[in-house]
Amino acid sequence: MQITLIGAGFCGSTLAVELLRQGGPDTRVTLVGQPETFGRGVAYGAARPEHVLNVRAKDLGADAQAPTGFADTLALGERGRMAFLPRLAYGEYLQSHLQQATESASGFARIEEEAIGVDRVPGGFRVLLANGEDFFSDVVVLTVGALPPQRLAGVGPRLAVDPRYIGWPWQDGAIDRIPPGARLLIVGAGLTMADVAVTLRQRDHRGPITALSRHGFLPQAHLEVPGAPLELPPGVLQALRDHDLRTLVRTLRQLSTVVDDWRRVVDALRPHLQPFWRGLDQAARARFLRHLRSHWEAMRHRVAPAVSKQVQAMQASGQLRVLSGRLLRARLGVHDVEALIRPRGGESTWLGHFDVVIRATGLDTDIERTSHPLVATLRDSGLLGADPLGLGVDADHHLQLRDPFGTPVTGLYCLGPLLRGQLWEITAVPELRTAARTLAARLLSQQARAGRGHATDDAALREAG
Ligand SMILES: Cc1cc2nc3c(=O)[nH]c(=O)nc-3n(C[C@H](O)[C@H](O)[C@H](O)COP(=O)(O)OP(=O)(O)OC[C@H]3O[C@@H](n4cnc5c(N)ncnc54)[C@H](O)[C@@H]3O)c2cc1C
């Protein structure tokens, strides 16, 4: 059985390694990826030296069975294991992890090309590449990461194609071209804003910076020394088992009044969230997104203490101000960019003048609006349905995609942040590596059942949890 993974970032490379380890070196795995970030992906391939990981080194092993693998590979001491290392170092680790697992694997092939289409054909799929070549595969897994950022709502068509609008800050050295005195509007106040702020500080940017987000929450920081793991009380566990969002929030409020640090509560909840989310109906998921998402994301996606200190210093000096509100419109004026903003909770609007607008609103998972060539083609050809809340693809419990009518497309899978609709907590290394291991076991057990492959059976699935 030929298994093709499209996208050679964290998920593609980790899944390839899992398939070869669980299935043996002659398992037929093809990894298709963009040459620039092959084996690293966007987060660790397009990073700058000043960008650090937001997880401690000791927890970032690519292998679900060896979570300390990253720190072990670098032979870090106790201090290094607790540190937040540069993302570029993690990219190098991922590449060598893939290299080691694949160099003597006879079944493995790497293709450094963009995949632009996947057609269903009898018994499987035909994968089309940007160079005009194509090949057959029994199984295809989309490991394409998040979608390219869409234009911000309200950004006018002339501004959208002008250098004064930066849709993706790390593309083509966009940040490097910003004049040091420029007045900046950053839309979004989360992790990407923190990255942009750190880079601007490195570059001695002098101009004023306004960060705008719905609630104006800045990402919270990790503690220098993390608190001890917390055991959740029975009331919280029961609410999680019952998929009862209202009771969960109430019991968590009570809990947070007696626990010394809220981070311990967030960390204790995390392993329970995939099954909890799966059991919520669409109305409860929509309620969560409307009322709780911003709060959750600010607490859950924390930055390294040093990053937080830099952002706070910029705030304290008055260079960075954080506004809560909505961007209603941004367009090119006579001399600069005019941005019409509605502050949160008010009816009045405010017209701000800026030199550059930067989009920093986080992961894009909206399948219906995407311009990602492959995903848009799959959507338009009816092979891929969208999550109704815009959280990526529609998939079943086994991560197999469903078409727009809700029917599973046999043999077409997804792994990565586009599964947010199915799993919610599926964007960071700890959840992704576990999902990669489970999916590899599933694919190999299917192969065994088909009677054509290696002696892998459901025991592998059970072992993978
Ligand atoms: C800036 C940033 C920082 C992050 N920092 C952390 C962190 O510190 N800790 C943490 O746990 N998580 C972090 N994350 C979360 C991160 O998303 C995951 O850790 C992980 O990298 C996601 O892996 P992925 O494979 O799904 O996506 P990616 O790693 O982005 O890989 C997808 C790859 O697919 C390629 N691709 C897309 N379409 C095609 C196509 N048609 N043909 C061929 N190739 C294609 C892309 O070019 C890309 O290389 C960060 C995310 C971002 C964006």
The ligand as an SDF file (V2000), in Angstrom:
LIG
                    3D

 53 58  0  0  0  0  0  0  0  0999 V2000
    4.8990   30.9200   14.1840 C   0  0  0  0  0  0  0  0  0  0  0  0
    4.5090   29.6610   14.8880 C   0  0  0  0  0  0  0  0  0  0  0  0
    5.1790   29.2560   16.0280 C   0  0  0  0  0  0  0  0  0  0  0  0
    4.8320   28.0800   16.6840 C   0  0  0  0  0  0  0  0  0  0  0  0
    5.5030   27.7140   17.8060 N   0  0  0  0  0  0  0  0  0  0  0  0
    5.1770   26.5630   18.4360 C   0  0  0  0  0  0  0  0  0  0  0  0
    5.8880   26.1290   19.5980 C   0  0  0  0  0  0  0  0  0  0  0  0
    6.7910   26.8010   20.0740 O   0  0  0  0  0  0  0  0  0  0  0  0
    5.5110   24.9630   20.1940 N   0  0  0  0  0  0  0  0  0  0  0  0
    4.4850   24.2120   19.6870 C   0  0  0  0  0  0  0  0  0  0  0  0
    4.1830   23.1630   20.2600 O   0  0  0  0  0  0  0  0  0  0  0  0
    3.8010   24.6040   18.5870 N   0  0  0  0  0  0  0  0  0  0  0  0
    4.1120   25.7520   17.9650 C   0  0  0  0  0  0  0  0  0  0  0  0
    3.4330   26.1450   16.8570 N   0  0  0  0  0  0  0  0  0  0  0  0
    2.3290   25.3120   16.3690 C   0  0  0  0  0  0  0  0  0  0  0  0
    2.7140   24.6200   15.0530 C   0  0  0  0  0  0  0  0  0  0  0  0
    1.6350   24.8650   14.2210 O   0  0  0  0  0  0  0  0  0  0  0  0
    2.9460   23.1500   15.1870 C   0  0  0  0  0  0  0  0  0  0  0  0
    3.9670   22.9450   16.1260 O   0  0  0  0  0  0  0  0  0  0  0  0
    3.3580   22.4660   13.8660 C   0  0  0  0  0  0  0  0  0  0  0  0
    4.4430   23.1140   13.2860 O   0  0  0  0  0  0  0  0  0  0  0  0
    2.2360   22.3430   12.8590 C   0  0  0  0  0  0  0  0  0  0  0  0
    2.6840   21.3930   11.9300 O   0  0  0  0  0  0  0  0  0  0  0  0
    2.0090   21.1270   10.5240 P   0  0  0  0  0  0  0  0  0  0  0  0
    2.7650   20.0470    9.8870 O   0  0  0  0  0  0  0  0  0  0  0  0
    0.5570   20.9500   10.6990 O   0  0  0  0  0  0  0  0  0  0  0  0
    2.1760   22.4740    9.7210 O   0  0  0  0  0  0  0  0  0  0  0  0
    3.5260   23.0520    9.1170 P   0  0  0  0  0  0  0  0  0  0  0  0
    4.6500   22.7010   10.0300 O   0  0  0  0  0  0  0  0  0  0  0  0
    3.2910   24.4570    8.7950 O   0  0  0  0  0  0  0  0  0  0  0  0
    3.7670   22.2200    7.7910 O   0  0  0  0  0  0  0  0  0  0  0  0
    2.9460   22.2290    6.6780 C   0  0  0  0  0  0  0  0  0  0  0  0
    3.8470   22.1570    5.4670 C   0  0  0  0  0  0  0  0  0  0  0  0
    3.0780   21.7850    4.3430 O   0  0  0  0  0  0  0  0  0  0  0  0
    3.5430   22.5160    3.2290 C   0  0  0  0  0  0  0  0  0  0  0  0
    2.4760   22.5080    2.2160 N   0  0  0  0  0  0  0  0  0  0  0  0
    1.2860   23.1260    2.2660 C   0  0  0  0  0  0  0  0  0  0  0  0
    0.5720   22.8670    1.1510 N   0  0  0  0  0  0  0  0  0  0  0  0
    1.3390   22.0570    0.3860 C   0  0  0  0  0  0  0  0  0  0  0  0
    1.1600   21.4640   -0.8920 C   0  0  0  0  0  0  0  0  0  0  0  0
    0.0380   21.6460   -1.6030 N   0  0  0  0  0  0  0  0  0  0  0  0
    2.1500   20.7020   -1.3990 N   0  0  0  0  0  0  0  0  0  0  0  0
    3.2950   20.5120   -0.6950 C   0  0  0  0  0  0  0  0  0  0  0  0
    3.5230   21.0480    0.5210 N   0  0  0  0  0  0  0  0  0  0  0  0
    2.5500   21.8200    1.0590 C   0  0  0  0  0  0  0  0  0  0  0  0
    3.8710   23.8760    3.7950 C   0  0  0  0  0  0  0  0  0  0  0  0
    4.7440   24.5830    2.9660 O   0  0  0  0  0  0  0  0  0  0  0  0
    4.5190   23.4790    5.1190 C   0  0  0  0  0  0  0  0  0  0  0  0
    5.8910   23.2890    4.9520 O   0  0  0  0  0  0  0  0  0  0  0  0
    3.7600   27.3070   16.1870 C   0  0  0  0  0  0  0  0  0  0  0  0
    3.0930   27.7270   15.0370 C   0  0  0  0  0  0  0  0  0  0  0  0
    3.4520   28.8740   14.3880 C   0  0  0  0  0  0  0  0  0  0  0  0
    2.7120   29.2880   13.1280 C   0  0  0  0  0  0  0  0  0  0  0  0
  1  2  1  0
  2  3  1  0
  2 52  2  0
  3  4  2  0
  4  5  1  0
  4 50  1  0
  5  6  2  0
  6  7  1  0
  6 13  1  0
  7  8  2  0
  7  9  1  0
  9 10  1  0
 10 11  2  0
 10 12  1  0
 12 13  2  0
 13 14  1  0
 14 15  1  0
 14 50  1  0
 15 16  1  0
 16 17  1  0
 16 18  1  0
 18 19  1  0
 18 20  1  0
 20 21  1  0
 20 22  1  0
 22 23  1  0
 23 24  1  0
 24 25  2  0
 24 26  1  0
 24 27  1  0
 27 28  1  0
 28 29  2  0
 28 30  1  0
 28 31  1  0
 31 32  1  0
 32 33  1  0
 33 34  1  0
 33 48  1  0
 34 35  1  0
 35 36  1  0
 35 46  1  0
 36 37  1  0
 36 45  1  0
 37 38  2  0
 38 39  1  0
 39 40  1  0
 39 45  2  0
 40 41  1  0
 40 42  2  0
 42 43  1  0
 43 44  2  0
 44 45  1  0
 46 47  1  0
 46 48  1  0
 48 49  1  0
 50 51  2  0
 51 52  1  0
 52 53  1  0
M  END
$$$$
